Amino acid sequence: MTGAFIAQCITNLELQILEADARFTDAVQRDEEELRAFNILQLTHEEDRVTNARHIENLQLYREPFVIVKRYVRADGSVCWVRNHVSCTSNGAGGTVYLATVELIEPPEEGERALVGVAKRMLKRRELRCIRFGEDIFSEVAADILIDLFVSEHMSRDVYVSSACLASHVPPSTALRHLALLEERGLVARVADPFDKRRFMLGLTPCGRDKVIALLEAVKRTEAI
């Protein structure tokens, strides 16, 4: 079943689970009645909740679907890795709900996961500095975008232009200027969304990926000192 579509889950705008099919309940080892008492983030592994919450916030603001690789915590404490495709849809009564289609996937490769861990720590440290001192002092927009794209690539998560702007923690106009520079340097490329030609997804070029990996490996060596 790995890599195949396995399940659907529907939540309200407060992320409370409304419906889950049998394949979803099997994956998380909880029955549908039990799941209705859960907020979807409560089922999500604690290390994945912040990223998941940020994408949901973006969905609420821009109604932009997203893809995220994350872990659900099962009733017995074990985890299952999934790739969720999340979007807004009508509830049939004039309201809106969130629909997640779910793929069961293999855990990420160990070697790459170590570098992703380094990347996440770098982003977290940057976030903490900005909270303490303000974003105008510790602004690392281009680096934040590149590192976030690396993490997203590893997690098979699509990144749209607006998502990249959100991840950079600066006004959209500032983020777009840095994106243009990264494209000009051949580090980032835009690809048209095959389902909506008005939107563009972002990704690292081979050159951009090599440079980010070299940076993360250097940072990893310093962490070991």
N, C-alpha and C positions, 0 to 999 in steps of 0.2 A: 504493500500500500504506500510505501514511502514515495513521495513526489507526486502522488495522485490526489485529486480532489477528494476530500473525505467528509466534509461537514459544512453546515451552515449554522450561524447563530445570529439572533436579532436582539438588539438592546434598545432601550429608550434613550433619550438625549442625556439622561443622568447616568447612563451606562449600566443600568439595571437590566439583567437578562430577562427577556420576555419569552423567547422561544429558542429551542435548541433541538436539532434533529438527533436521531439515534446514533449517528456516527460521531457527532460531537460529544454526546454523553459517554459513549464508549471511550473516546480519546482521553477525556478528563476523569473518567471513572466516577461520575456522579450522575444521579438521575435528574430528569428535567425539573421535577418539583423542588429538589434540593438546590438546583442551579438558580432558580428564580429568586432565591434569597441572596444571591451574590451580585456585586458590582463586578464587571468584567476585569477590572484592574486587580481585584482581590484574587482572581485565578491566575494572574500573571506573575511570573517570577519577579522577586523584588528588584533584581538588577536590570530588568527590562521595563519597569513601570514608568520611569521618568521619560524615556524615549517614547513609549506608547502614549503617555499623556500629552506630550508635546504635539504628536501627530493628530491626536483627537482634537486638540485645541485648534490646530490648523484646519481640520475638517469642519469644525464649527464655524470658523471665521470665513473660510473661502469655499466650503462645500467641495473641496478637492479630494478625490479618493486617494488612498495611500496603500502601500504594501509594506508590511513589516515582518521581519523574522524575529521570533521571540519564543519564550518557553511558557507553557502552562504547567502549573503545579497540580498534580493529581491528588486524589484523596489520600493515597498512601505516602505522599511526600515525594515521590519520584516526579520527573519532569518529562514532557514531550515537546520536541522542537516542532514549530509550525511556521508556515508562511501564510499570513493573513492578508487578504485583499478586502479592504474596508471602504464602504461608500455610504452615502445617504440615500434613502429611498422612501417612498410614500407608505404610510401604514394603511392606506385605503379609506381613511376617514378624515382626510384633510390634514393629517399630522405627518411628522417625519420620524423615522427610526434609523438606526445604524445596522447595516447588514455586513456581516463578515463571512466570506467564504474561506475555507481553511484547507491547507495542504499539510500533510505530515511529511517532515523532511529529516534527513540525517543531521546529527550535530555538526557544526563547522569543524574544519580541520584544526588540529591542536596547534600547529606551528603558526598558522595565520591568526588563530584566536589569540595567541600571546601578543601579537602586534596590535590586534584590535583592542586588547586590554590596555596597552600603552596609549593608544589613540584616545580611548575613552577617559583615561586618567588625565591626559593633557587637556581635553575639553573641559573636564570637571574642574581642574585647577584654574583654568582661565575663567570659568563661570564664577568660582569663588572669589577670585581677584576683583572681578567686575562688581560683585555684590558688595565687597568691602570698600572699594575705592571708586567705583563708577566706570562705566564702559568707555568714557571719553579718555581715560588715562591708559587703560590696558586694552587697546584696540588691536586685534590681530585677525582682521576680517578674512584676508586671503588664506591664511593658515587654517583658520577655523573651517572655511568652506572645503579646502582640500582634505583635511582630516575627516570631516563629517562625510564627505563623498567616499572616502576609503572604507569607513565603517559601514556605510550604507551598501556599498558594493559587496562587501564580505557577507552582509546579512541579506543579500538579494532584495534590497529595498529600493524601489524607484524613488528618485529625487527630482522633483519639479523645481522650476526656478523659484517659485514662491516659498517652497520648503527650504531651499538653500538660503534664501534671505532670512527666514525665520531662525535657522540654525546659527547664523552669523551674529545674532543679537545686536544688530544695528539697523537704522532706518533702511527701508527697501532701496532708496536711491543710492545710498552708500554701498550697499551690498551689490547692486547692479553694476556700479562702477568697477568694483573689484572683480566681479565675474567677467566683465569685458576684458580686463587686463589679463586674467588667467587664460581666457580664450586666445587672446593675442599672443601670449607666450607659449601657446600650444600645450597647456597643462590640463585644460578642461574643454570638453566638447558638448554641444547641444545636439539632441536627437529629437525629431518630431514624434510626439505620442502617436502610435499607430491607430489609436481609437479616437483621437481628437487632434486634428492637425493644428488647432489654435494653441495647443499647449506644447511645451518642450520639456524633455527630461535632460538631466545633466549627468555627465560621467567623466571620470578621469581618462585622459588619453594614456597610451602605454608609457609615454615620457613622464606624465604627471604621476602615474602610479609608481613608477620606478623611483622617482624623487621622494614621494611620500614614504615608501618602504625604507629607503635609505635613511631618512630622517628618523623614523620610528625605531629602526635598528640601532641608530646612534643613541637615541634617548634611552632605549632599553639597556644598552651597555653602561650608560651613566647611572642608571637606577641600581645596577648590580655592584657599583663601587661602594 
